[in-house]
Amino acid sequence: MSRFFSLVRKVLWAPIKTILPKNPWLRVLIYALPFVLLLALFGPALEVVLKLLDLVARLLEPMLETTVGRVLLMLATVGVFGLLSFWLLRKRVRDMRAEAVLGRHLQATAALVGLDRGRSRELFQKVARYRGPRPGRYPHVVQDANLKLGRLCLEAGKVDEALGWLARVVEPGLPKELRRSLLQLRLEALRRQGEVLPATLRREAEQAVREFGDDVSMLTVLRDLAEAEGRVDDVLAWQERIAKHAPRSTCVRERQRLADLLEQAGHRALDAGELEQARKLAKSLRKLQPDDPAGRLLLGDVHRAAGELRKALRCYGDTRSPAGLDRIAELLAEHPGAIEPRELLANCPLQGTLLLVARELARAGEHERAERAARLAAEALGPTPTVCAVLAEVLDLLGKQESAARLREQTVARLLTPPDVASARGASARGASARGASARGQDGAGGGT
């Protein structure tokens, strides 16, 4: 494109170049001819200007003859030049002042990051007292300084002073993030001050949450207020929102707290006979923590309360945990003989289920199968207190009360043994556990010692 315009210029200039004379002085004369014509055209105006300058010179001539006149003339000249300089440089000076306060704000922020709180507080106070032009890049620098001073006062425990700095923030036109910080700090300050009624604090927090529904700190204030007032349903509702919007640093903790609240609410509904509500809470708990057995245990409790024993057994068995095994044991204790041993192993394929199978077989009068199941469980699980307790119960059902009493005594002695002594005996006990279990199976003991 530039080559095209260059070619066009050369083509248009070629005829004029051929007409111009070769002598350079004549060329200069031809170039100066338009300016001469302009001067001739504006000659009367130039004469008027020259006459005005001559009039000014005649007026100033008497002043230049005296000392006072020369001083006044010099002052007037300096004043005119000063006003002219101010008019020309005022925007630049305003920009310099604005950039200076922004630089001071950045220095205060850097001191805050460097944990020099005294220096940071001093610089922020200077910025907060600034009343000049604001920088175009960050016009809310004064409000930001007030917010940071309020945060520093809160960290230092000066709640009243923090409220004073926050009261200086001009809210109209405040950016969204600064508005969020203002509401967060105000709620925290009012909460720490303790002079505001809970209803007023809750109203302030609800207004803030309507504006920023994903703010965890505001939601936390509402949750704590509901917890202090004993409104458990509101606590659960607020905690669900907190767990949904919690940052990564606190997400796991908040989700665990929500799981605990769901479990507690489920048990309350279960105790109150609200089975449908308890079932909904159990499903929510399972959805929140699929790998945790708490949801399945709660759902199993709901089925057990509704009389659905096999559904409860499946829920307990799906947990694959000792807690689920304990619930199955409780279920069988409440409803002996209601579930076949084969169903137990099918729904809960754990080694600990052999203990329950042995107990059910003993209750059914199948002593040989009960002893064999108890022996296998003892060899697989070892002499734990739970294993020993169930084995003792199996021995009672088999009619071997002496062996059961001896087993209980040995279990109590093991529980009362000091930890250092128990650790010294641990190796020998582990080495003899298998031999003891087989010997108990042969003499009818059927349990770990």
Disulfide bonds with the S-S distance in Angstrom:
none
